[in-house]
Amino acid sequence: MRMARFPRLARATRDYTVQYANPIEVLADSVVTVEREDAENPGWWWCVGPDARAGWVPAVLIEPQPTPGASVRLRSAYSGRELPMRSGESVFVLREYGGWMFLQNTLGAFGWAPATHVQYT
């Protein structure tokens, strides 16, 4: 199996508008409370951070295995910030997980967007 190399140049194929204005942002080893798994995107869990901000977190960052109601630790720093995009905009894909891409635009802003809105060039 070939591993993807990042960053990779891509282009937004559709506009994307941020859904969560003040998402979860935590440092490595932060304890968060797990509420529920995303029914549309398995492997993503709604978590509430120590400052009460909430957002979707990929399961690969959570230890131990997430279960609703559990207090768990995150393996690394994490931001649930989304990246607004316009169709045709160039972006760099920094990582992919469970149908979402963590991107950087040409102005240097970072954030998540659905993989369905991005195509590699």
PyMOL commands that set and color helices and strands:
alter all, ss='L'
color gray80, all
select helices_A, chain A and resi 59-61+115-117
alter helices_A, ss='H'
color red, helices_A
select strands_A, chain A and resi 8-12+25-26+31-37+44-48+54-58+62-63+71-74+78-79+90-97+100-105+110-114+118-120
alter strands_A, ss='S'
color yellow, strands_A
deselect
rebuild
show_as cartoon
